[in-house]
Amino acid sequence: MVPIFLASTTPYSGKTLIALGLALKLREQGFSVGYIKPLGTTPMMVGKDLYDADAVFIKEALELTEPLSTVSPFVLDYETQTRIFTGQAPDAKARVLAAFRSLKAKDFILLGGPASLFEGGLLGINVLSLMTALNARVLMIEPWVGELTADTLLGMRRFMGKRFLGGVINKVSPAAAGYVSETVRPFLEKAGVKVFGVFPRDKFLGSISIRQITDLLHGKVLCCENGLDEFIENFSIGAMDVDSALSYFRRTPNKAVITGAHRSDIQLAALETSTRCIILTGGLSTNDVVIGKAQMKGVPIISVADDTFTTIDRIEATIGRTRIREKAKLDRAKEIMGLEFDLQRFLKAAARRS
């Protein structure tokens, strides 16, 4: 049994993507793989019990036979948060250790870390505590944010010592790809940091479905409900004159256009370009001409009660935090993992026990 913690110093680094891709690749090599999310932070009801939403998705995506109580042994909800400081919180560490022991027959156990190395420390289930208790190695997943990413990986190697397995540099922009691969990666390797992959920033993986955005904004679907499972990669604000808007819309593919319900000229211009949906702000509808053209094109129109600025704020708070819970995204994650991750080198490194 080889336990591997997938950890990061920042939230939304791509740990779920790496965990899924790595599990699938290990299976292709004939290994049995288990998964545990020790600290659940996105509560989800399944039947009468509470589990972590990411863990539920991974169990389904990997078709794991273990019960959800093993995959997601502990979830931090509001009630538990209030009980921590009074000493009444449940024994989270005991639950995690029991789940871990139940998977001892697996070749690999992947452990999904929370948003930081310290989250869960009050309960004794943060990464730093569990990597020792479980004799686990740590694979750091860090998004590229400049030289700070290199500082982090180098610092974690020095801090964790033999527990540090290596790292993945994720979400690298096209402009930085050459620099990271040809300059940063060799530097880190020379300093003793194994870099198993440099993953590009992928717009599709960072996209959000029209259905998700409709739920987020509490929107009303005015037409084309059968198009809600399409993905939005860009957002455009229709607040300029129609000629300028049309020029801008033509340069922006797979987008949602956010505009006031009274701007039918902007809505019609948007429908002449690669638009996935139109979001009307102010709680009003549009005219029949726009609805009719949208129906011909199969473009959903969503009406939301908030004004344009509030709508934009709510969207910006969500973009970049969407999770890999759709099959199309899972397929894309598998593809990138196959192209960018050095599995054979990972296996050799994982075989060297601390």
N, C-alpha and C positions, 0 to 999 in steps of 0.2 A: 504494500500500500504506500502510495506517494501522495501526501497532502500538499496542495499548492494553493496558497492564498493569492487571490487577484486583488491588489490594493492600489490605492492612489492617494495623493495628498489633496486632490481637488474633486468636487462633485462633477457628475456627468462627463467623466473622462473616457467612457467607452468600455467599462468593465464587463457589462452584460454582453456586448458584441464579442469581445475576446473570449469570454467564458463559453458562449455557445459555439463559436467557431472552433475553439480548442477542443472542446468535448467531442464535436463531430469528427475532427481530424484524428483524435486519439482512437476513436471507435473504428475509423477506417483502417487503422494500423492493427486492429485486433484487441485493443485494450478495453477493459470494462471501466466505466467512469461513473462516479457519483457526484452529486452537487448538493451543497448546503449554503444557504444564506443565513449566517449566524444571527445577524441583527436586521430584522425587517423594519423598514422605515416608511413603507407605502402600504398601509393596512388595506386588506380586501377581505370581504366576507365570502366564504365558500361554505354553503350550508349554514350551520350555526356557529362556525368557528372562524377565527381571524388569522389570516396568513399574509405574507408579503406578496404584493402583486407581481413583482419581477420573478420571485421564486415560483409562483403559480405558472407563469408563462414559460419559464425554463423547464419545469416538470412536463408541461404539455408538449413543448417544442422538441424535447429530447426523448419523450415517451418514457420517462422514468417510472419504474414500478414501485419505488418506495412511496410510503404515504406522505402527504403534505406536511405532517408533523415532523418528519425527518428533514425534508427539503427546506422547510421554514420553521425551525424549532421555537423561535421567539420573535414576537412583533412588538415594537414599541408604539403604543397608542397613548392617547391623552390621559386615560385613567392610570396607566402604568407610570407615566411621567410624574404624575402628582404623588404617587406612592413611593417613588425612589427616595425622596428626601425624608420620609418618615420611617424608613427601614422596613416597609411592608411590600416591597417589590418581590415578585417571584424570583426563584433561583434560575436566572437565565443561563448562567454558565453550566449548571448541571444538565439543563435541557440540551445545550449545544454538545456537550461531551457525550451524552447518551446517543444523540443522533449520529455523531461521528463514529462511535464504537459500533453502531449498527451497520456501518458501511465498510467494516474492516476487510471484507473479502474483495473489495474493488481494487483494481490496479492503481487508479488515480481517484483522489477526491479533490474536486475543485471547490474552493470556498470563496464566495463573493463578498468582498469587503464593502463597508459603507462609504460615506462621502469622504472620510478622512481616516488617518491612522488612529486617531484618539476617540472617535465616536463610539460610544458603548463602554467607555472606561468606567463609568459609575457602576456598571453591572458586571464588570470583569470580562467583557466579551469584545473589547476592541482588538484591532489587529495585533498590536504589540503584545498583549497578554496571551491571545490565543495561538500566535505563531510558536510560542514556547510550550504552552500546554499541550498542543497537538503535534509538536515536533515538525512543523510545517515550514516549507520554503516560501518565499514571497516573490511574486512576479508583479513589478510595478507597472501600471498603465498610466502614462502621463501625456496629456495633450500638449502639443507644441505651442508655447507662449514666449518663445525667445530663449535667451541664455538661461533663464530661470529653470527651464525644463532640464537642461544639462546639470545645473547646480543641484536640482532635486535628486536626480538619479545618482549622481556621484555621492551626494550626501547620504542617501539611503544605503548605498553600498558600504560606506564607512560606518554608519550607525548600526546597521543590522548584521554586519559581518557575514558569517557563513549562512545565515538565514536568507540572505539576499540572493535570489536566483538570477535575476536580470531584469530587463525592462523592455517595454514597447513604447515607441514615440507615436502618438496618435494625432489625428486631425491636423495634419501638416498641409498648409496651403500650397497651391501650385507654385506660387512665387518662391516659397522657402524650400521646396522639395529637394532641389539640387544641393543647396547649402547644407541641409540636414543630413542627407545621405553621404555627401562627399567630404564634408568637413566635420560636422558635429559627431556623427556616428563613429568615424575612425578615432577621433579624440577620446570619446568615452571608452571605446574598446581598449585603447592603449592604457587608459586609467583603470582598467579592470572591470568595466561595466559591460556585461554581455547585452547587446541590443538585438533582440530576436526578430524585430520588425519595425519598419517605418511605414505607418499607415497614412494614406492621403485623407484629407478632409473630403468627405463625400456628401454632396448636397442632398442626395436622395435619403441617406441615413439620417440626416438632420431635418428632413421634411416632416410635415404634419398632414394628416388626412383632412379632407373637407369635413368629414363627420366629427373628427376630434375638435376642429376649430369651431364648428357649430355648437358642440356641447360646451366648450370652453366659454363661448360668448353668449350662451343661452339664446341662440338664434332661432328664427322661424324660417323653415325652408319654403320658398315661394314657388319653386319649380325644380324639376330634374332631380328628384330625390334619389334616383338610381345611380347618380354620379357622385354620391357622397364619399365613396371609398377611393377616389382619385387622390393623389398627393400634391400638396402645394410646396414648391421649392423657393418661391420668392413672393414678396408682397409689394404692391405698388399703391400709392395714395393718389387718387384722382381729384386733385384740387387745383390743377392748372388749366390753361385754355386747351381746347380740344386738339388743336394742331400739335402743340408741345406734348400733350398726353399721348397722342397716337404714335409720335416718333419714339417716345420713351417706352411705350408698351411693346412696340415691335422689337426692342432690344432686350426685353425681359421675358424669358420663357416660363411656362408652367407656373403661372402666378395667380394670386388672388388680388383683385382690385378692390380697394376700400374707398368708398365715396358716399356722398350724401344721396339720399333717395331722390332729391330733386334734380340731380345732374344726369339726366337721361342721355345727354350728348356724350358724356364720359363713358357711360355704360355701353352705348352703342359702339364707341371707338374701341373699348376693351374687347368686345365680342368679335372684332375684326382681327384680333391677334391671338397669340397662344395664352389664353386665359382659362384657368381651371374653375374659378368661381368668382362671383361678384358679391361683395359684402356691403349692404346698404345700411348706413348708420342713421340714428334718429328714430328708429321704430316704425318707419313708414314703408309703403310699397312703392313700386315704380309703375310706369304706364304699360298698357297692353302690347305696344310695339316692342318694347325691350323684352318683356316676358316671352312674346312670340318668337323673337330672334334667338333668345337664350334656349328655348325649347328645341328649335331647329338645330342648334349647335350642341345641345346636350350639356349646357353649362349651368350648374346650380346657381340660383340667386338666394342669398341669405339676408334676412332682415334682422338687425340687432337693435336693442333699445338704447344702447349707449351712444354718446356722440363720437365723432371720429377720433379725437385725441385720446379719450378713454379706451376706445377699442384698440388703438395702436399700442397703448401702454400695456394692456392685458396680453396682447399677442407677443410683444417684445419680452415680457416676463416669462413666456413659455418657450419661445424659439430657442433652440440649443439644449433644451431639457426634455425634448421628446424622447421616448424610450423605444427600444427595438422590440415591439410587441406585435408587429404585423408580419405575415408570412413573406410578403414581397421583400421586406427589409431583411428578414432572416436569410433569404436566398442571396441577397446582395452581400450581407455580412460574411456568409460562407465563401462567396466568390473572392472577396478581398482577402480573407484569411488565407485562402489557398495560394494566392499570388504573393502575399507580403510576409507571411510568418515562416520562419525557419524552424520547422517542426523537428527535423533530425538533430539540429544543434540543441534545441530545447530538451529533447529526450536524453541526450548525452549529459547535459547539465543537471537534469532532474535525477539522473541515476546516481550522481555523486552525493551521497548522504552527508548531512552535517554532523 
